[in-house]
């Protein structure tokens, strides 16, 4: 089942709304059971149930975050999307705890059977806090 361009756009509206409301269950509804997710550090997870378990603590513990869509490119024929975003959330950086942090990145989505089968996340290696740009420290 291939999605039309409009159906892909509608799925992305649902995506944005689910994230805006911090609704992990609604986010998960958009994923294929065989989802492959690779995060910005290169770590990856296979399978919808495993991804839910990995993301559940993040949704519960990271408080007030929001993704802002910068731009989106849709390839209807290949069922792929490039989604550029800005993440705003309370920082966990030492000395800046709970101050507003801004991070920029992009997701590449591949759709299969009307659901997201691949979600590949790429992020800048800098963040901004209080209008200061600093290097992002990768977790070990």
N, C-alpha and C positions, 0 to 999 in steps of 0.2 A: 504494500500500500504506500503510494507516494502522496505526500502532502502538496497541495497547491501553495503558491506564494502567500495567498491570503490565510490559509490554514497555518502556515509557518508563522506568519505575523501574529495571528491570534494566539498561538502557543506561546510566543514570546511575551505577549501582553499578560497572559496567565502567569508566566515565569516571573515577570517583574512584580506583579501583584502579590504572588506568594512570598517572594523575598521581602517585599516591603512590609508585609504583615508578619514576617518571621514564622511562617507556617511551613514547617518541614514536611508535613504530610502532603500538602499541596505541591510542594516542590518535587517530592518523590513521585507523584502521579505522572509527571512529565517524562520520567525516565523509563527506558526499556529495562526489562528484567535482567538483561545481560550488559548493563551499562559498564563502560570502562571509563573511569575518571582518573585523570592525572593532574595533580595540583602543581602550583608554581615552584615547588621544591624538587619536582620530579618523582615524588612518591605517588603511588597509584593504588587504586582499589578496583576490584572487579565484582560486579553483582550488586543489585539494588538493595538487598538486605544488608550486605556488608557496608555499603555506602551510608545507609540510614544509621547504622550503629556508629560509624565513624563521625558523622555530622551531628548526631543528637547532642553530645556534650557541647559542641561549638555553639549550636543554637541556644542551648540553655545557659551557657556561661559567658557569652560575649556581648550580652546586653544590646544596646541600641546601635545597631549597624544598619547601613543602607547602601545599596548599590544604585548608582545613577548611570543610566544609559548615555553613552557619548555618541555612538553611532553603530549602526548594524548593517551588515551586508548579507544578503540572502541569495544563495544559488539554488533555485528551485529544482533544476535538472539534476544536480548532484546531491540535493537534500542536505546542504551544508550552510552553516551560518557563522559569520565572524561578528562577535559582539564585544565592542569596546566599552569598558566601564570605569567608573571611579567608585572606590569604596571609602566611605566615611564611617569611622567608628572610634570608640574610646581606645586610646593607645595603651599598649602594654610595654612600651619601650622604657627602660630604666630612666628615671628622672622625669618622665613625661606621662606617667600613669594617669589614665582617665582623661587626658587632654585629647582634643579632637585630632585624629590622624587621617590623612588622605593618602590613599594608595591607588595607582592606576594599573590597569591590566586589560587583558582580552581573553575571551573564551572562544574556542572553536567547538561548535556543536555539529555532530553528524546525526541525522535522523534515519531511523529504520522502522518500518511498520508503524509510522506515525508518532514514534517516541524518540527521545534522545538516547542514542546508543553509545556515543563517545562525547565526553566533555573534557577538553584539554585546556588547562588554564595557564596563562602566561602573565607575569607581573613584572613591573619595573623593579629594579633593585634599589630604588630610592623611595622614601616616604616624605611627606610634609607634615610638620607639626608646628603650629604657631608661625606659619609662613617661613619656616626654616626647612630646607631640604637636607635630608641626612640619609646615610647609607642604611639599608635594611639589613639587619643581622639575621642570618639564617639559623633556624633551630638545628641543634645537632641530633 
